Amino acid sequence: MNILITGGCGFIGLKLSKNLLDKGHSVFIMDIQSDLLNKQKKLDKVIFIPGSVTCQAHLINALKDNNIKWLIHLAARLSAPSEEDPWATYEVNVRGIFHALEAARICNVERFIFSSSIASYGLHLPQVIDDETIQRPIGMYGVTKVFGEHLGTFYRRRFGLDFRSIRFPQIIGPGVKTPGVAQCIPMVIEAAAKGEPFEMWIEEESILPVLYYKDGIEALCSLIFTPKEQIKTINYNLSGIKLAARDLVEMIRSIIPNAKISFHPNLNSVEIVKTIPVNLDDSRLRTETGYKPSYDLERSIKDFIHEVRLDKN
Ligand SMILES: NC(=O)c1ccc[n+]([C@@H]2O[C@H](COP(=O)([O-])OP(=O)(O)OC[C@H]3O[C@@H](n4cnc5c(N)ncnc54)[C@H](O)[C@@H]3O)[C@@H](O)[C@H]2O)c1
C-alpha cells in the first residue's frame, strides 16, 4: 500500500513511519522540514516530498504522482505555537485539512486518517468523557481540531471518503521537539535521562493523561488498519494514564536521583492544561478496532529512559 503521511517528520510521524515500513508498506512523507528524518538510519526507505499542506497543489501532486491510497494527516501547529500565532495556525490546521481532504477527494484516495486531540474538549465537561461528549475548546489548537473532525465527517457522508480520526492524549516518548502546553512531560523525562536540567512550564499540581508512544502508535495503527465496515464511531477518544507533574518528577528522581528539574509555570499553559480532560472512555476504539494498551506508567517511564540511554551510547 502506498501511504502518505503529512507532517511525517514530527514526533509521531517518524515513529509511525517506522511501524508502517516494518509492515511492508511504501511510506511517503510530506513536510516542510526533514531535519530528524535525515538522522534516522532505519527510515532510509521513506520517500520525502518537500511541501506544505497550505498549498493544495503540493498535496495533489504528491497523491497523483505516487498513486497514494491512504492519507494520514498529522501536519499541524501544536497548542503553544497556536496560542502565540493563531493566524498561522488557521493556515496550517484549518486550511491544511481542507486542502488535504479536497486533494484526497480529487485524487480518489480511499482512506483518510486525522490526528485530533483531547485538547478539543475544553470547558463544562462531565465526570467521564466519551466519544460524543460536546467539545467546547478554549484554545485555538482545540478549535482547529474540532473543525477538522467535523469537516472530515462531512467528507465521509457527502463524498464517501473513508475518514476516521483519533483524539490523542499527551503521547510521551523520546524525540519530542515541538513545545505544546503539555509537551514538557516527555521533554523532562528525556532531559533527565540525558543528564540535562529542565524547567517545567506547568504547575506541580497539573494533571494530564499520558500514553507511552508504543501504545499510541499501536492505537493509531489499529485505527488505520480496521476495515471500513467496522468503523462506526468515526472520531475516537484515546485515553491515557492520569499523571500529576509532581508524581512524574518523583518517579524520575527514583530512577535518576540527581535529575535537575524545576518549575516555572507559564500562566497560559496552566490555564489550558486545566481544561484538558483526564477521565476518557476509549472503549469504542478498543471494541471497534481491537486496540489494547500494554504499558502501565512505571513500564512506560523505564522503557522511555532506557531508549534515550541506548540512543546516547
Ligand atoms: N504528540 C502528542 O502528544 C499529540 C497529542 C494530541 C494530538 N497530536 C496531534 O498529532 C499530530 C502529530 O503531532 P506530533 O507530536 O508529531 O507533532 P510535531 O510538531 O512533532 O510534528 C508535526 C509535523 O508537522 C509538520 N508541519 C507543520 N506545518 C506543516 C505544513 N504547513 N505542511 C506540512 N507539514 C507541516 C512539522 O514540520 C512537523 O514535522 C498533530 O496533528 C498533533 O496535533 C499530538
The ligand as an SDF file (V2000), in Angstrom:
LIG
                    3D

 44 48  0  0  0  0  0  0  0  0999 V2000
    2.2490   14.4320   20.3980 N   0  0  0  0  0  0  0  0  0  0  0  0
    1.1110   14.4550   21.0960 C   0  0  0  0  0  0  0  0  0  0  0  0
    1.0980   14.1780   22.3090 O   0  0  0  0  0  0  0  0  0  0  0  0
   -0.1860   14.7980   20.4140 C   0  0  0  0  0  0  0  0  0  0  0  0
   -1.3490   14.9000   21.1910 C   0  0  0  0  0  0  0  0  0  0  0  0
   -2.5450   15.2210   20.5650 C   0  0  0  0  0  0  0  0  0  0  0  0
   -2.5820   15.3930   19.1850 C   0  0  0  0  0  0  0  0  0  0  0  0
   -1.4380   15.3040   18.4550 N   0  0  0  0  0  0  0  0  0  0  0  0
   -1.5090   15.5290   17.0100 C   0  0  0  0  0  0  0  0  0  0  0  0
   -0.7260   14.5700   16.3270 O   0  0  0  0  0  0  0  0  0  0  0  0
   -0.1100   15.1680   15.1780 C   0  0  0  0  0  0  0  0  0  0  0  0
    1.3930   14.9550   15.2100 C   0  0  0  0  0  0  0  0  0  0  0  0
    1.8930   15.5180   16.4140 O   0  0  0  0  0  0  0  0  0  0  0  0
    3.4500   15.4940   16.7620 P   0  0  0  0  0  0  0  0  0  0  0  0
    3.5630   15.4070   18.2200 O   0  0  0  0  0  0  0  0  0  0  0  0
    4.1580   14.5360   15.8970 O   0  0  0  0  0  0  0  0  0  0  0  0
    3.8370   16.9930   16.3490 O   0  0  0  0  0  0  0  0  0  0  0  0
    5.2050   17.5320   15.7130 P   0  0  0  0  0  0  0  0  0  0  0  0
    5.1950   19.0110   15.9250 O   0  0  0  0  0  0  0  0  0  0  0  0
    6.3630   16.7700   16.2350 O   0  0  0  0  0  0  0  0  0  0  0  0
    5.0270   17.1930   14.1790 O   0  0  0  0  0  0  0  0  0  0  0  0
    4.2230   17.9710   13.3210 C   0  0  0  0  0  0  0  0  0  0  0  0
    4.8870   17.9930   11.9680 C   0  0  0  0  0  0  0  0  0  0  0  0
    4.0670   18.7890   11.0800 O   0  0  0  0  0  0  0  0  0  0  0  0
    4.9590   19.5000   10.2360 C   0  0  0  0  0  0  0  0  0  0  0  0
    4.2770   20.6650    9.6530 N   0  0  0  0  0  0  0  0  0  0  0  0
    3.9860   21.8410   10.2450 C   0  0  0  0  0  0  0  0  0  0  0  0
    3.4310   22.6740    9.3500 N   0  0  0  0  0  0  0  0  0  0  0  0
    3.3500   21.9990    8.1840 C   0  0  0  0  0  0  0  0  0  0  0  0
    2.8650   22.3250    6.8880 C   0  0  0  0  0  0  0  0  0  0  0  0
    2.3670   23.5510    6.6190 N   0  0  0  0  0  0  0  0  0  0  0  0
    2.9230   21.3790    5.9210 N   0  0  0  0  0  0  0  0  0  0  0  0
    3.4570   20.1410    6.1700 C   0  0  0  0  0  0  0  0  0  0  0  0
    3.9510   19.7910    7.3740 N   0  0  0  0  0  0  0  0  0  0  0  0
    3.8870   20.7120    8.3630 C   0  0  0  0  0  0  0  0  0  0  0  0
    6.1020   19.9090   11.1590 C   0  0  0  0  0  0  0  0  0  0  0  0
    7.2580   20.2620   10.4060 O   0  0  0  0  0  0  0  0  0  0  0  0
    6.2800   18.6310   11.9780 C   0  0  0  0  0  0  0  0  0  0  0  0
    7.2320   17.7620   11.3890 O   0  0  0  0  0  0  0  0  0  0  0  0
   -0.5260   16.6230   15.1740 C   0  0  0  0  0  0  0  0  0  0  0  0
   -1.6490   16.7760   14.3430 O   0  0  0  0  0  0  0  0  0  0  0  0
   -0.9210   16.8760   16.6170 C   0  0  0  0  0  0  0  0  0  0  0  0
   -1.8720   17.9100   16.7160 O   0  0  0  0  0  0  0  0  0  0  0  0
   -0.2400   15.0120   19.0430 C   0  0  0  0  0  0  0  0  0  0  0  0
  1  2  1  0
  2  3  2  0
  2  4  1  0
  4  5  1  0
  4 44  2  0
  5  6  2  0
  6  7  1  0
  7  8  2  0
  8  9  1  0
  8 44  1  0
  9 10  1  0
  9 42  1  0
 10 11  1  0
 11 12  1  0
 11 40  1  0
 12 13  1  0
 13 14  1  0
 14 15  2  0
 14 16  1  0
 14 17  1  0
 17 18  1  0
 18 19  2  0
 18 20  1  0
 18 21  1  0
 21 22  1  0
 22 23  1  0
 23 24  1  0
 23 38  1  0
 24 25  1  0
 25 26  1  0
 25 36  1  0
 26 27  1  0
 26 35  1  0
 27 28  2  0
 28 29  1  0
 29 30  1  0
 29 35  2  0
 30 31  1  0
 30 32  2  0
 32 33  1  0
 33 34  2  0
 34 35  1  0
 36 37  1  0
 36 38  1  0
 38 39  1  0
 40 41  1  0
 40 42  1  0
 42 43  1  0
M  CHG  2   8   1  16  -1
M  END
$$$$
